[in-house]
Amino acid sequence: MRILIVEDEFNLADIIKDRLKKEKYLVDIANDGNSGLEKALSGLYDLIILDVMLPYKNGFEILKEIRNENIDVEVIMLTAKAELEDKLDGFSKGADDYVTKPFHLEELVARINARLKKTGSSTEKDYLEYGNLRLNLKESSIMCIDTGEAIEISCKEFLILEYMLRNKNQIISKDQLYTKIWGAYNEIESNNLEAYLSFIRKKINIIDANIHIKAIRGLGYKLEVKNE
């Protein structure tokens, strides 16, 4: 899942980003209202941490534009303003939660995890399965259900495979993977997609799972069960 932090305090934004990366989230930062709005309107994000007092455009204005565009994203307002009227103003414009500074970092992480879990199914499991492959969502590992053999995977491998498993009956284009995993602002690293797919294929083979990532010429990729 991808999170956007819109916060003009550089150190605070970096601290939050580093902590969220440990939770296996992809995190982008915008340090002013204009860039924050541009990224927020991209529709890439599952959750936005949005400060109120920002250069150029404040958080309430950004929130209003997000909701006017009907972008389905969780928004946690993050601000030093603690007055009830400010909170009510944020909620009236479509905020999902409100955290005031100073705050405990672990509380913010707990609120983020709660919001993102809430958006999914209440019965969602800690793993995804297809064929005899199981992806552990908590430990970033894959396992062959038939043999119990497991292997750890890297963060990017995990994110790619999770996205493909959640869309296993669809052809996924390269552009979809670039956008979902790396976003629209990181063309250099996204060029490594083929390398990551190769690593995933090798690890699937190591545990002898019956899943295959099929390259479909000119269209993209699709997960298939071998001999199905």
Secondary structure as UniProt FT lines:
FT   STRAND          2..6
FT   HELIX           10..21
FT   TURN            22..24
FT   STRAND          26..30
FT   HELIX           33..40
FT   TURN            41..43
FT   STRAND          47..51
FT   HELIX           59..68
FT   TURN            69..70
FT   STRAND          74..79
FT   HELIX           84..92
FT   TURN            93..94
FT   STRAND          97..100
FT   HELIX           105..119
FT   TURN            122..123
FT   STRAND          127..130
FT   TURN            131..132
FT   STRAND          133..136
FT   TURN            137..140
FT   STRAND          141..144
FT   TURN            145..147
FT   STRAND          150..152
FT   HELIX           155..166
FT   TURN            167..169
FT   HELIX           174..177
FT   HELIX           178..182
FT   TURN            184..185
FT   HELIX           187..190
FT   TURN            191..192
FT   HELIX           193..206
FT   TURN            207..208
FT   STRAND          211..216
FT   TURN            217..219
FT   STRAND          220..225
FT   TURN            226..227
//
